C-alpha cells in the first residue's frame, strides 16, 4: 500500500516524552514544598490586592544553566530575603526557556547539556528537580511561560509568571495565562507599546478554551476561569527606557482606562538599562525614589543578577565555563545585588506601610 508523502515532510522524528504525571511521580511534590508554593502565591496576590504593603522583587540569573551555581545563588538569596522580608518580598528568577529571534541556546529544558543534543525529557526532569529544591529551601520561584506545554510539567512549583515582550501579543500565551495558578506579569512590547500588555491582561482575565495537554499527556480542550492577577511589566522598548515618572503615569492611565488595577512592575534590565547590566542599580534607585515621593502603582521590580557580573559565551569545552556567570544576558554580581536590595529596603521600610494605609 502506498501513501502520499503529504504529512510531516519537514519532521525528522517524533521522540516520546514522559507525561506531566510521569515526571511528577518521579519527582513528587512534598507537603512542605506544596505549602510553601501556596503561601508564596498568596503573598503575591495580597501585594497586588494591597493587603500586603511590601514590594516584590523578582531577582536572579537571566537563565539557569548550572543547577549547582543556581542553588548556590538561591541560598544567598534566601538569607537576603529573610533580612529584608519586612519590606521586600524576594522571588528568585528561574528561567529555563529562552526566546530566540534567530538561533542560540534555547535554555536548560530544551538543551540541558548545552551541546545541541536537545534532551528535552531530561531537561524537564532536571528543571523540576531544581524547583523542588528551591521550594524546600523556602524561596519562591518566578519564570517565563514560553512553551505552552511546560506549565503542565512545572506549574505547581511556580509562584509568579512572566509573559515576555515577544509573546505578550500572542493569543496562545494570553489563553495560557488565563489558566495559570500564579499572578502573571505581562511585559510591554519590544517597541515599547504598553497597549499590547493592557490588552493581554484584559484577555487573560477572562475564560478561554484552547487545545493543550492534561496530566496524562493527552491532547485536551483546556477550559479556564480567567486570571484576575495579571499586571503590567515595564521593560522599555526600541532601546529606550519607560520607567520614568511620565511613562509610569501614562501606564497608569492606560490601565485605568481599561478598568484594570494600577499594578506596575519595573524591569530594571533590558531597554530600561539600555541592555547595560551595570545600570540596573540606577533604575532600581529611581523606582524606589518614585515610591518614596508618593507613587502608589509601583508594586515590584525585576533584576537580572548572578554570582559573577557580566556574561560569557558558551565554550566548546564546557569545563571552561566560568562558575556563576550568565550564558545569556549580562547580570549584576552578587555584592551589587545585595547592596541594591539592602539599600532599597532601608529607604522603603518606613514608607510602604503608610502608602497602603493612605
Rosetta silent file (secondary structure, phi, psi, omega in degrees, C-alpha in Angstrom):
SEQUENCE: XXXXXXXXXXXXXXXXXXXXXXXXXXXXXXXXXXXXXXXXXXXXXXXXXXXXXXXXXXXXXXXXXXXXXXXXXXXXXXXXXXXXXXXXXXXXXXXXXXXXXXXXXXXXXXXXXXXXXXXXXXXXXXXXXXXXXXXXXXXXXXXXXXXXXXXXXXXXXXXXXXXXXXXXXXXXXXXXXXXXXXXXXXXXXXXXXXXXXXXXXXXXXXXXXXXXXXXXXXXXXXXXXXXXXXXXXXXXXXXXXXXXXXXXXXXXXXXXXXXXXXXXXXXXXXXXXXXXXXXXXXXXXXXXXXXXXXXXXXXXXXXXXXXXXXXXXXXXXXXXXXXXXXXXXXXXXXXXXXXXXXXXXXXXXXXXXXXXXX
SCORE:     score description
SCORE:     0.000 S_00000001
   1 L     0.000  128.994  179.911    0.000    0.000    0.000 S_00000001
   2 L   -96.687  151.537  176.747    1.418    3.355   -0.972 S_00000001
   3 L  -124.693  147.536  176.635    0.927    6.570    0.948 S_00000001
   4 L   -78.621  131.794 -179.755    1.111   10.097   -0.249 S_00000001
   5 L   -83.128   77.673 -177.398    4.006   11.990    1.292 S_00000001
   6 L  -119.824  -14.305 -177.906    1.989   14.980    2.391 S_00000001
   7 L  -106.935  141.611  171.502    2.272   14.947    6.214 S_00000001
   8 L    53.955   38.200 -175.660    5.245   15.932    8.360 S_00000001
   9 L   -68.367  -19.337  178.069    7.534   16.313    5.362 S_00000001
  10 L  -109.472   14.547  177.563    9.916   18.510    7.373 S_00000001
  11 L  -102.293  127.769 -178.606    9.784   16.442   10.566 S_00000001
  12 L   -91.179  -24.633 -178.425   12.694   14.083   11.152 S_00000001
  13 L  -167.193  155.690  168.257   11.366   12.296   14.249 S_00000001
  14 L  -118.725   99.389  179.923    8.759   12.173   16.994 S_00000001
  15 L   -86.866  137.157 -179.405   10.614   11.223   20.172 S_00000001
  16 L   -65.117  144.745  179.305    8.446   10.092   23.106 S_00000001
  17 L  -124.574  129.461  175.762    8.136   12.491   26.025 S_00000001
  18 L   -58.007  147.017  179.692    7.103   11.404   29.538 S_00000001
  19 L   -73.517  163.179  174.667    3.763   12.846   30.567 S_00000001
  20 H   -54.197  -41.667 -179.729    3.488   15.505   33.288 S_00000001
  21 H   -65.249  -36.592  179.831    2.102   12.893   35.671 S_00000001
  22 H   -66.183  -43.294  179.150    5.005   10.536   34.970 S_00000001
  23 H   -69.562  -37.339  177.259    7.627   13.171   35.717 S_00000001
  24 H   -64.180  -33.893  178.597    5.702   14.314   38.803 S_00000001
  25 H   -69.366  -34.173  177.482    5.658   10.711   40.032 S_00000001
  26 H   -71.831  -34.430 -177.863    9.431   10.502   39.665 S_00000001
  27 L  -129.282   75.829 -173.437    9.892   13.824   41.459 S_00000001
  28 L   -72.118  152.973  177.342    6.877   14.257   43.742 S_00000001
  29 L   -85.096  121.060  179.230    5.953   17.486   45.481 S_00000001
  30 L   -73.968  163.127  177.917    6.241   17.133   49.255 S_00000001
  31 H   -61.287  -37.854 -179.357    3.614   18.549   51.588 S_00000001
  32 H   -68.585  -40.739  179.068    6.094   21.148   52.840 S_00000001
  33 H   -66.793  -41.430  178.027    7.005   22.258   49.303 S_00000001
  34 H   -61.553  -41.726  177.820    3.341   22.456   48.303 S_00000001
  35 H   -63.418  -37.500  178.639    2.622   24.557   51.374 S_00000001
  36 H   -63.739  -48.154 -179.798    5.493   26.879   50.506 S_00000001
  37 H   -61.957  -41.277  179.944    4.253   27.470   46.962 S_00000001
  38 H   -61.661  -43.518  179.456    0.715   28.048   48.234 S_00000001
  39 H   -67.215  -41.339 -179.100    1.928   30.644   50.743 S_00000001
  40 H   -61.073  -44.752  179.330    4.169   32.368   48.207 S_00000001
  41 H   -63.886  -38.474  179.949    1.355   32.818   45.732 S_00000001
  42 H   -64.336  -40.064  176.803   -0.926   34.154   48.438 S_00000001
  43 H   -59.886  -47.110 -178.615    1.659   36.764   49.423 S_00000001
  44 H   -63.677  -40.246  176.146    1.977   37.940   45.818 S_00000001
  45 H   -63.550  -39.451  179.386   -1.804   38.132   45.430 S_00000001
  46 H   -66.204  -35.615  176.453   -2.010   40.122   48.661 S_00000001
  47 H   -64.068  -44.235 -179.178    0.636   42.561   47.393 S_00000001
  48 H   -68.639  -28.735  177.913   -1.337   43.066   44.174 S_00000001
  49 L   -88.156   -0.092 -179.363   -4.551   43.487   46.199 S_00000001
  50 L    66.218   25.056  173.186   -2.793   45.967   48.534 S_00000001
  51 L   -92.037   -9.432  176.189   -3.385   43.764   51.548 S_00000001
  52 L  -127.754  124.686 -171.604    0.381   43.419   51.968 S_00000001
  53 L   -76.293  -11.237 -173.242    2.369   46.663   51.954 S_00000001
  54 L   -71.283  160.942  165.477    5.599   45.149   50.631 S_00000001
  55 E   -96.033  150.266  172.328    7.041   45.360   47.120 S_00000001
  56 E  -105.562  147.937 -179.087    8.104   42.146   45.426 S_00000001
  57 E  -128.073  116.621  175.689   11.402   41.823   43.594 S_00000001
  58 E   -90.315  108.812 -170.084   11.969   39.086   41.004 S_00000001
  59 E  -135.546  136.593  178.890   15.736   38.742   41.085 S_00000001
  60 E   158.179 -174.300 -176.322   18.151   36.148   39.778 S_00000001
  61 L   -59.333  149.151  173.842   20.055   34.841   36.774 S_00000001
  62 L   -56.037  -39.086  176.911   18.946   35.688   33.259 S_00000001
  63 L  -152.975  154.354  175.882   18.784   31.920   32.777 S_00000001
  64 L   -92.891  124.784  174.198   19.638   28.761   34.698 S_00000001
  65 L  -128.593  -22.032  179.759   22.330   26.633   33.068 S_00000001
  66 L  -126.457  105.355 -175.905   24.247   25.211   36.047 S_00000001
  67 H   -62.729  -29.364  178.741   21.981   23.903   38.847 S_00000001
  68 H   -66.502  -46.439  176.935   24.851   23.862   41.369 S_00000001
  69 H   -66.795  -35.381  178.716   25.577   27.549   40.828 S_00000001
  70 H   -62.955  -41.157  178.591   21.841   28.213   40.736 S_00000001
  71 H   -73.303  -32.615  173.091   21.339   26.656   44.169 S_00000001
  72 H   -58.542  -47.372  177.604   24.406   28.492   45.486 S_00000001
  73 H   -61.529  -43.062 -177.087   22.731   31.710   44.357 S_00000001
  74 H   -60.489  -41.314 -179.927   19.404   30.594   45.847 S_00000001
  75 H   -64.595  -39.608  175.892   20.920   30.040   49.305 S_00000001
  76 H   -63.801  -42.732 -177.823   22.425   33.522   49.243 S_00000001
  77 H   -67.428  -35.261  178.610   19.117   34.984   48.109 S_00000001
  78 H   -62.779  -42.689  178.098   17.210   33.156   50.834 S_00000001
  79 H   -63.523  -39.951  178.364   19.421   34.708   53.528 S_00000001
  80 H   -68.110  -39.934  178.744   18.918   38.133   51.948 S_00000001
  81 H   -59.885  -40.282  179.093   15.162   37.556   51.675 S_00000001
  82 H   -65.802  -33.200 -177.103   14.986   36.820   55.387 S_00000001
  83 H   -73.401  -29.935 -175.551   16.903   40.027   56.147 S_00000001
  84 H  -113.863   11.085 -171.316   14.577   42.319   54.160 S_00000001
  85 L   -61.162  -17.583  177.968   11.346   40.343   54.452 S_00000001
  86 L   -77.095  -15.039 -174.015    9.506   43.068   56.364 S_00000001
  87 L  -124.573  -42.024 -176.873    9.803   45.404   53.348 S_00000001
  88 E  -122.853  137.510  177.396   10.638   43.457   50.185 S_00000001
  89 E  -105.841  110.713 -173.768    9.375   40.055   49.091 S_00000001
  90 E   -91.060  130.741  176.862   12.098   38.369   47.055 S_00000001
  91 E  -119.536  127.887 -179.582   11.213   35.906   44.293 S_00000001
  92 E   -78.067  129.924  174.371   14.054   34.077   42.549 S_00000001
  93 E   -72.783  116.362 -177.538   14.131   34.487   38.805 S_00000001
  94 L  -128.798   87.127 -176.727   14.293   30.904   37.461 S_00000001
  95 L  -101.072  118.135  179.848   14.207   30.984   33.670 S_00000001
  96 L  -103.373  -12.900 -177.332   14.602   27.619   31.927 S_00000001
  97 L  -125.935  137.777 -178.363   13.461   28.681   28.449 S_00000001
  98 L  -124.073  123.268  176.632   14.915   31.475   26.321 S_00000001
  99 L   -69.125  143.838 -178.973   13.133   33.033   23.343 S_00000001
 100 L  -128.285  128.728  176.668   15.315   33.316   20.258 S_00000001
 101 L   -69.860  -40.824  177.199   14.853   35.740   17.357 S_00000001
 102 L  -125.157  -86.288  179.619   17.018   33.524   15.115 S_00000001
 103 L  -133.400  175.157 -179.507   19.233   30.884   16.748 S_00000001
 104 L   138.589  172.929  179.247   21.094   30.323   20.013 S_00000001
 105 L   -62.879  126.350 -173.711   20.890   28.261   23.172 S_00000001
 106 L   -91.937    1.331  174.781   17.202   27.784   23.939 S_00000001
 107 L   113.856  172.592 -170.863   17.623   27.106   27.633 S_00000001
 108 L   -65.097  -34.186  178.543   18.007   24.384   30.232 S_00000001
 109 L   -70.954  -48.580 -176.168   14.821   22.496   29.374 S_00000001
 110 L   -68.686  -39.247 -174.340   15.447   22.368   25.634 S_00000001
 111 L  -143.949   72.814 -174.810   19.178   21.649   25.772 S_00000001
 112 L   -64.083  -25.389 -179.400   20.378   20.805   29.301 S_00000001
 113 L   -89.081   -3.701  175.466   23.732   19.510   28.039 S_00000001
 114 L    55.711   38.848 -178.214   24.369   22.735   26.078 S_00000001
 115 L  -138.093   20.526 -178.796   25.593   20.784   23.052 S_00000001
 116 L    63.546   26.749  175.568   22.570   20.825   20.701 S_00000001
 117 L   -87.745  -21.709  172.586   21.583   17.321   21.788 S_00000001
 118 L    52.869   54.865  174.557   18.151   18.604   22.876 S_00000001
 119 L   -84.724   75.164 -173.165   17.349   16.032   25.538 S_00000001
 120 H   -62.623  -36.499  179.728   14.124   17.799   26.410 S_00000001
 121 H   -61.936  -41.476  177.318   12.857   14.934   28.540 S_00000001
 122 H   -69.826  -39.276  179.708   15.962   15.135   30.736 S_00000001
 123 H   -61.796  -41.160  179.943   15.821   18.924   30.785 S_00000001
 124 H   -64.763  -41.676 -179.389   12.233   18.931   32.017 S_00000001
 125 H   -67.081  -41.403  179.096   13.057   16.487   34.785 S_00000001
 126 H   -66.797  -36.234  177.322   16.153   18.451   35.847 S_00000001
 127 H   -64.351  -42.352  178.627   14.157   21.689   35.843 S_00000001
 128 H   -64.509  -39.793  178.336   11.541   20.144   38.121 S_00000001
 129 H   -60.392  -42.336  179.354   14.269   18.867   40.437 S_00000001
 130 H   -62.350  -45.377 -179.096   15.723   22.371   40.707 S_00000001
 131 H   -65.139  -36.012  176.333   12.327   23.873   41.508 S_00000001
 132 H   -61.937  -43.269  179.699   11.679   21.236   44.152 S_00000001
 133 H   -65.545  -35.511  177.725   14.941   22.106   45.894 S_00000001
 134 H   -65.168  -44.297  179.796   14.043   25.791   45.740 S_00000001
 135 H   -63.862  -41.156  177.737   10.652   25.146   47.322 S_00000001
 136 H   -64.963  -28.311  177.322   12.201   23.057   50.083 S_00000001
 137 H   -73.758  -19.415 -179.404   14.597   25.950   50.683 S_00000001
 138 L    88.073   30.926 -177.642   11.596   28.233   51.202 S_00000001
 139 L  -121.933  123.805  179.263   12.240   30.506   48.242 S_00000001
 140 L   -69.467  150.816 -178.948    9.521   31.380   45.710 S_00000001
 141 E  -114.897  137.124  173.064   10.287   30.914   42.006 S_00000001
 142 E  -120.282  140.112 -177.920    9.356   33.189   39.116 S_00000001
 143 E  -145.299  173.141  175.311    9.694   32.147   35.494 S_00000001
 144 E  -101.452  132.125  174.908    8.641   32.995   31.961 S_00000001
 145 L   -86.105  103.891 -177.928    5.883   30.960   30.316 S_00000001
 146 L  -109.477  -58.426  177.162    7.283   30.429   26.847 S_00000001
 147 L   -81.826  131.645 -175.625    6.395   26.898   25.728 S_00000001
 148 L   -69.643  -13.540 -179.109    2.643   26.294   26.092 S_00000001
 149 L   -92.980  -29.457 -174.486    3.139   22.730   27.371 S_00000001
 150 H   -54.292  -38.531 -179.163    5.742   23.366   30.101 S_00000001
 151 H   -56.575  -28.317  178.018    3.275   24.738   32.695 S_00000001
 152 H   -68.638  -25.326  179.315    1.664   21.296   32.942 S_00000001
 153 H   -88.376  -36.119 -169.091    5.042   19.901   33.999 S_00000001
 154 H  -120.246  -11.072 -170.313    6.300   22.702   36.240 S_00000001
 155 H   -56.667  -31.229 -178.766    3.366   24.978   37.060 S_00000001
 156 H   -69.125   -7.495 -178.899    2.776   23.502   40.512 S_00000001
 157 H  -113.869    5.605 -176.931    6.178   24.775   41.637 S_00000001
 158 L  -104.957  139.297  179.596    5.963   28.329   40.266 S_00000001
 159 L  -106.375  -24.336 -179.318    4.768   31.336   42.301 S_00000001
 160 E  -146.357  139.529 -177.169    4.994   34.137   39.700 S_00000001
 161 E  -125.801  140.798  172.757    4.950   34.037   35.916 S_00000001
 162 E  -110.608  145.869  167.418    6.076   36.494   33.262 S_00000001
 163 E  -111.107  121.022 -170.946    4.922   36.719   29.681 S_00000001
 164 L   -72.697  167.796 -177.121    7.769   38.184   27.652 S_00000001
 165 L   -60.425  -31.961 -178.838    7.721   41.143   25.314 S_00000001
 166 L   -77.887  -17.901 -174.468    7.827   38.875   22.258 S_00000001
 167 L  -118.349   -3.854  179.426    4.843   36.799   23.366 S_00000001
 168 L   -58.587  -31.721 -179.077    2.550   39.258   25.174 S_00000001
 169 L   -84.013   -7.381 -176.769    0.702   39.792   21.891 S_00000001
 170 L   -74.021  128.594  177.153    0.368   36.042   21.295 S_00000001
 171 H   -60.849  -40.776 -179.658   -3.168   34.673   21.613 S_00000001
 172 H   -56.755  -45.158 -176.185   -1.750   31.353   22.804 S_00000001
 173 H   -74.896  -28.805  173.706    0.087   32.957   25.728 S_00000001
 174 H   -67.510  -40.532  178.715   -2.897   35.077   26.705 S_00000001
 175 H   -66.710  -44.431  178.232   -5.036   31.936   26.795 S_00000001
 176 H   -58.277  -45.073 -177.251   -2.447   30.015   28.807 S_00000001
 177 H   -60.971  -30.733 -179.202   -2.186   32.888   31.285 S_00000001
 178 H   -66.488  -17.993  179.910   -5.933   32.787   31.855 S_00000001
 179 H  -110.210   -3.863 -179.597   -5.492   29.321   33.339 S_00000001
 180 L   -68.303  149.245 -177.929   -2.242   29.718   35.252 S_00000001
 181 L   -88.606    1.378 -177.662   -2.421   29.405   39.036 S_00000001
 182 L  -111.085  160.389  162.635    0.033   32.265   39.592 S_00000001
 183 E   -59.905  147.602 -175.840   -0.091   36.034   39.201 S_00000001
 184 E  -128.172  125.663  175.812    1.156   36.902   35.701 S_00000001
 185 E   -97.730  121.060  179.104    3.221   39.920   34.673 S_00000001
 186 E   -99.011  122.534  179.547    2.792   40.957   31.031 S_00000001
 187 E   -81.915  147.531  173.524    5.680   42.909   29.565 S_00000001
 188 L   -63.818  160.565 -177.453    5.108   45.766   27.160 S_00000001
 189 L   -62.926  163.412 -179.461    6.017   45.030   23.545 S_00000001
 190 L   -62.297  -21.340  176.881    9.581   45.234   22.251 S_00000001
 191 L   -88.173    3.160  178.724    8.621   48.528   20.618 S_00000001
 192 L    91.998   -0.715 -176.225    7.554   49.907   23.997 S_00000001
 193 L   -68.984  114.724  178.610    3.815   49.633   23.323 S_00000001
 194 H   -78.418  -27.737 -178.508    2.003   49.356   26.659 S_00000001
 195 H   -58.975  -33.154  177.671   -1.353   48.843   24.979 S_00000001
 196 H   -59.668  -45.456 -178.883   -0.321   45.339   23.909 S_00000001
 197 H   -70.499  -37.971  178.503    0.199   44.348   27.537 S_00000001
 198 H   -61.565  -44.215  177.784   -3.007   46.036   28.716 S_00000001
 199 H   -63.254  -36.568  178.981   -4.973   44.065   26.128 S_00000001
 200 H   -65.318  -41.367  178.774   -3.205   40.892   27.241 S_00000001
 201 H   -61.972  -44.172  178.188   -4.147   41.485   30.882 S_00000001
 202 H   -60.948  -47.216 -178.761   -7.769   42.003   29.858 S_00000001
 203 H   -60.518  -46.280 -177.271   -7.775   38.895   27.698 S_00000001
 204 H   -68.582  -18.912 -179.476   -6.186   36.704   30.379 S_00000001
 205 L   -77.763   -6.891 -175.466   -8.706   37.867   32.961 S_00000001
 206 L  -112.241  158.579  179.587  -11.480   36.154   31.024 S_00000001
 207 L   -65.666  147.709  176.353  -12.334   32.481   30.451 S_00000001
 208 L  -140.030  160.866  171.132  -10.862   30.720   27.426 S_00000001
 209 E  -131.738  129.802 -175.830  -10.987   27.312   25.763 S_00000001
 210 E  -157.050  167.253  179.492   -7.993   26.079   23.795 S_00000001
 211 E   -80.666  134.917  176.706   -6.006   22.965   22.896 S_00000001
 212 E  -157.580 -159.966  175.952   -3.429   21.728   25.385 S_00000001
 213 E  -123.549  156.001  174.784   -2.434   18.595   27.267 S_00000001
 214 L  -100.825 -172.483 -176.550   -3.592   17.122   30.540 S_00000001
 215 L   -61.911  -26.110  179.405   -1.562   15.352   33.215 S_00000001
 216 L   -85.445   -0.372 -179.422   -1.534   12.136   31.232 S_00000001
 217 L    82.488   10.785 -178.464   -0.064   13.963   28.240 S_00000001
 218 L   -88.387  136.844  176.653   -3.261   13.579   26.257 S_00000001
 219 E   -58.672  131.599 -173.395   -4.390   16.355   23.952 S_00000001
 220 E  -141.007  159.396  168.249   -7.310   18.089   25.648 S_00000001
 221 E   -87.803  112.350 -179.429   -9.613   21.045   25.389 S_00000001
 222 E   -88.955  123.911  179.209   -8.416   23.263   28.238 S_00000001
 223 E  -115.668  123.390 -173.195  -11.185   25.424   29.680 S_00000001
 224 L  -111.363  162.009  178.685  -10.098   28.226   32.004 S_00000001
 225 L   -93.300  -18.842 -173.023  -11.824   30.512   34.503 S_00000001
 226 L   100.871  147.212 -175.723   -9.672   33.573   33.817 S_00000001
 227 L  -118.113  111.920 -176.278   -6.839   35.024   35.888 S_00000001
 228 L   -87.234    5.964 -179.451   -7.552   38.303   37.661 S_00000001
 229 L  -108.052   31.858  169.842   -3.968   38.748   38.826 S_00000001
 230 E   -74.205  146.511  178.714   -2.484   39.929   35.555 S_00000001
 231 E  -150.895  168.150 -171.984   -0.350   43.062   35.842 S_00000001
 232 E   -94.845  135.555  173.381    1.902   45.267   33.733 S_00000001
 233 E  -117.072  118.234  176.740    5.687   44.977   33.498 S_00000001
 234 E   -88.855  121.712 -177.445    7.526   47.968   32.025 S_00000001
 235 L  -127.151   11.174 -175.745   10.773   46.843   30.379 S_00000001
 236 L    76.899  174.397 -179.927   11.438   49.717   27.976 S_00000001
 237 E  -171.192  151.049 -176.223   11.263   49.406   24.218 S_00000001
 238 L    53.126   36.845  176.787   13.012   50.365   20.989 S_00000001
 239 L    75.953   11.036 -177.995   16.171   50.877   23.006 S_00000001
 240 E  -124.349  145.844  178.340   14.588   53.455   25.313 S_00000001
 241 L   -72.821  159.856  172.267   13.563   53.257   28.989 S_00000001
 242 L  -142.639   33.593  178.201    9.974   53.658   30.182 S_00000001
 243 L  -101.248   -0.132 -179.782   10.345   53.623   33.973 S_00000001
 244 L   -66.601  166.360 -174.147   10.433   57.429   34.376 S_00000001
 245 H   -61.411  -36.518  179.962    7.619   59.190   36.190 S_00000001
 246 H   -67.765  -46.144  179.700    5.912   60.328   32.982 S_00000001
 247 H   -62.049  -41.209  179.219    5.970   56.837   31.460 S_00000001
 248 H   -64.168  -42.083  179.485    4.678   55.314   34.689 S_00000001
 249 H   -64.998  -38.467  178.115    1.856   57.839   34.862 S_00000001
 250 H   -66.572  -36.459  176.583    0.885   57.142   31.245 S_00000001
 251 H   -65.527  -40.116  176.637    0.869   53.409   32.012 S_00000001
 252 H   -59.434  -44.340 -179.455   -1.394   54.075   34.999 S_00000001
 253 H   -62.567  -39.912  179.537   -3.805   55.973   32.762 S_00000001
 254 H   -64.488  -39.385  178.813   -3.870   53.120   30.226 S_00000001
 255 H   -68.033  -43.974  179.434   -4.689   50.617   32.975 S_00000001
 256 H   -61.750  -43.078 -178.788   -7.415   52.830   34.469 S_00000001
 257 H   -60.139  -32.840  179.093   -8.976   53.399   31.041 S_00000001
 258 L   -85.092   -0.430 -179.342   -9.196   49.631   30.615 S_00000001
 259 L    74.544   26.909 -177.049  -10.780   49.259   34.049 S_00000001
 260 L  -107.406  153.837  174.223   -7.763   47.388   35.415 S_00000001
 261 L   -60.503  144.375  179.943   -5.927   47.736   38.738 S_00000001
 262 L   -86.282   71.531  177.340   -2.921   50.043   38.501 S_00000001
 263 L  -106.742  115.838 -174.796   -0.343   47.381   39.320 S_00000001
 264 E  -128.579  131.602  173.627    3.013   48.089   37.670 S_00000001
 265 E  -111.743  140.165  176.492    6.326   46.251   37.895 S_00000001
 266 E  -106.959  122.852  172.551    9.533   47.779   36.513 S_00000001
 267 E   -83.915  115.242 -176.209   12.066   45.501   34.864 S_00000001
 268 L   -75.503   -7.142 -178.296   15.407   47.107   35.692 S_00000001
 269 L  -102.215 -158.804  178.693   17.084   45.273   32.820 S_00000001
 270 H    52.956 -138.497 -174.394   16.559   45.176   29.034 S_00000001
 271 H   -66.992  -21.851  178.584   15.834   48.529   27.401 S_00000001
 272 H   -65.014  -22.254  175.114   15.278   50.185   30.786 S_00000001
 273 H  -118.412   23.198 -179.551   19.022   49.896   31.388 S_00000001
 274 L    52.952   31.311 -177.997   19.970   50.175   27.714 S_00000001
 275 L    56.666   26.747  174.423   20.979   46.482   27.981 S_00000001
 276 L  -110.594  108.494 -170.877   23.885   47.538   30.206 S_00000001
 277 H   -58.442  -32.494 -175.300   23.728   45.374   33.306 S_00000001
 278 H   -77.126   -0.508  174.432   25.656   47.808   35.474 S_00000001
 279 H   -93.110   -7.743 -178.606   22.935   50.452   35.039 S_00000001
 280 H   -57.892  -39.166  177.799   20.319   48.316   36.808 S_00000001
 281 H   -59.568  -34.044  178.791   21.121   49.785   40.253 S_00000001
 282 H   -68.238  -38.253  177.816   20.320   53.265   38.911 S_00000001
 283 H   -64.407  -46.632  179.400   16.967   52.070   37.582 S_00000001
 284 H   -61.168  -41.614  179.763   16.082   50.470   40.911 S_00000001
 285 H   -61.150  -38.261  179.414   17.125   53.618   42.794 S_00000001
 286 H   -66.797  -42.832  179.301   14.839   55.696   40.572 S_00000001
 287 H   -63.453  -44.463  178.020   11.880   53.363   41.155 S_00000001
 288 H   -59.127  -41.248 -179.639   12.481   53.416   44.906 S_00000001
 289 H   -65.662  -38.044  177.335   12.581   57.208   44.799 S_00000001
 290 H   -61.042  -40.785  178.226    9.263   57.346   42.942 S_00000001
 291 H   -65.465  -42.427  179.147    7.682   55.245   45.684 S_00000001
 292 H   -62.194  -31.070 -178.678    9.211   57.461   48.361 S_00000001
 293 L   -86.120    1.512  171.934    7.760   60.501   46.607 S_00000001
 294 L   119.359   -1.071  178.882    4.253   59.061   46.731 S_00000001
 295 L   -62.107  137.289 -178.273    3.739   56.714   43.790 S_00000001
 296 L  -115.689   -2.703 -176.067    1.105   54.075   44.615 S_00000001
 297 L   -95.255  -22.154 -177.482    1.055   51.975   41.438 S_00000001
 298 E   -76.137  116.647 -176.211    4.572   50.508   41.551 S_00000001
 299 E  -115.107   -8.876 -177.940    4.324   47.096   43.207 S_00000001
 300 E  -168.909  172.559  178.725    7.512   45.348   42.129 S_00000001
 301 E  -141.901  159.434  174.434   10.800   45.245   40.280 S_00000001
 302 E  -125.753  140.492 -178.635   12.824   42.759   38.264 S_00000001
 303 E  -138.120  133.873  172.345   16.631   42.441   38.315 S_00000001
 304 E   -92.779  116.525 -168.907   18.978   40.223   36.318 S_00000001
 305 E  -143.982  146.957  176.889   21.602   39.095   38.795 S_00000001
 306 L  -146.441 -175.771  179.332   24.114   36.298   39.211 S_00000001
 307 L   -70.022  -42.085 -178.326   27.103   35.400   41.364 S_00000001
 308 L  -113.130  143.699 -178.019   29.565   36.899   38.859 S_00000001
 309 L   -73.474  156.177  173.830   28.962   40.072   36.822 S_00000001
 310 E    84.629 -155.746  177.152   28.534   40.149   33.057 S_00000001
 311 E  -150.136  176.302 -176.884   28.050   37.166   30.773 S_00000001
 312 L  -145.893  151.973  172.296   30.041   34.643   28.775 S_00000001
 313 L   -75.912  152.929  177.543   29.858   32.760   25.510 S_00000001
 314 L   -79.572  115.406 -178.138   29.239   29.010   25.727 S_00000001
 315 L   -79.075  160.295  175.410   32.621   27.359   25.037 S_00000001
 316 L   -62.555  -39.866  175.754   33.059   24.092   23.156 S_00000001
 317 L   -93.017  103.941 -175.085   34.685   22.685   26.288 S_00000001
 318 H   -65.521  -15.588  175.760   32.035   23.177   28.961 S_00000001
 319 H   -67.332  -15.879  179.652   34.669   22.694   31.653 S_00000001
 320 H   -87.637   -1.333  177.623   35.845   26.169   30.692 S_00000001
 321 L   -62.234  136.961  176.268   32.577   27.789   31.768 S_00000001
 322 L   -79.347  127.352 -177.047   33.056   30.430   34.455 S_00000001
 323 L   -62.319  131.512  173.594   31.149   29.457   37.591 S_00000001
 324 L    72.947   21.169  179.988   28.165   31.647   38.411 S_00000001
 325 L  -118.838  135.505 -175.203   28.344   33.751   35.244 S_00000001
 326 E   -62.501  145.122  172.248   25.413   34.108   32.831 S_00000001
 327 L  -105.949    3.858  175.378   25.496   32.489   29.389 S_00000001
 328 L  -119.925 -119.196 -178.833   22.644   34.695   28.164 S_00000001
 329 L   -70.543  150.606  178.771   22.096   38.358   29.160 S_00000001
 330 L   -68.251  143.461 -176.604   24.668   40.086   31.333 S_00000001
 331 E  -123.425  157.413  167.803   23.855   40.286   35.056 S_00000001
 332 E   -75.474  155.869 -177.317   24.988   42.331   38.045 S_00000001
 333 L   -84.847  175.557 -175.445   27.112   40.368   40.525 S_00000001
 334 H   -63.627  -46.095  178.433   26.112   39.205   43.989 S_00000001
 335 H   -57.274  -39.226  178.368   27.717   42.051   46.005 S_00000001
 336 H   -66.321  -42.816  178.222   25.927   44.577   43.786 S_00000001
 337 H   -58.446  -48.842 -178.602   22.646   42.686   44.133 S_00000001
 338 H   -58.614  -43.451  179.900   22.947   42.565   47.886 S_00000001
 339 H   -66.495  -42.582  178.689   23.625   46.305   48.075 S_00000001
 340 H   -57.228  -47.659 -176.058   20.718   47.122   45.740 S_00000001
 341 H   -69.666  -44.885 -178.844   18.263   45.111   47.812 S_00000001
 342 H   -65.303  -40.948  178.643   19.516   46.269   51.218 S_00000001
 343 H   -63.556  -43.657 -179.799   19.566   49.930   50.145 S_00000001
 344 H   -62.906  -42.588 -179.974   16.024   49.671   48.753 S_00000001
 345 H   -63.246  -42.066  179.669   14.760   48.026   51.927 S_00000001
 346 H   -61.380  -43.057 -176.355   16.350   50.696   54.108 S_00000001
 347 H   -74.332  -25.893 -174.797   14.792   53.528   52.083 S_00000001
 348 H  -101.542  -10.338 -170.795   11.332   51.939   51.877 S_00000001
 349 L   -55.724  -41.425 -177.244   10.972   50.377   55.330 S_00000001
 350 L   -94.328   -5.728 -174.985    9.101   53.323   56.865 S_00000001
 351 L   -93.013  -42.720 -170.839    7.388   54.399   53.647 S_00000001
 352 H   -64.991  -41.807  179.047    5.482   51.339   52.468 S_00000001
 353 H   -57.815  -40.613 -179.531    3.187   50.742   55.474 S_00000001
 354 H   -71.704  -29.220 -178.871    1.901   54.305   55.237 S_00000001
 355 H   -62.947  -45.150  179.735    1.457   54.056   51.465 S_00000001
 356 H   -74.566  -27.583 -178.396   -1.162   51.313   51.734 S_00000001
 357 H   -77.007  -21.218 -175.261   -2.795   52.873   54.751 S_00000001
 358 L   -72.906    0.000    0.000   -3.278   56.203   52.982 S_00000001
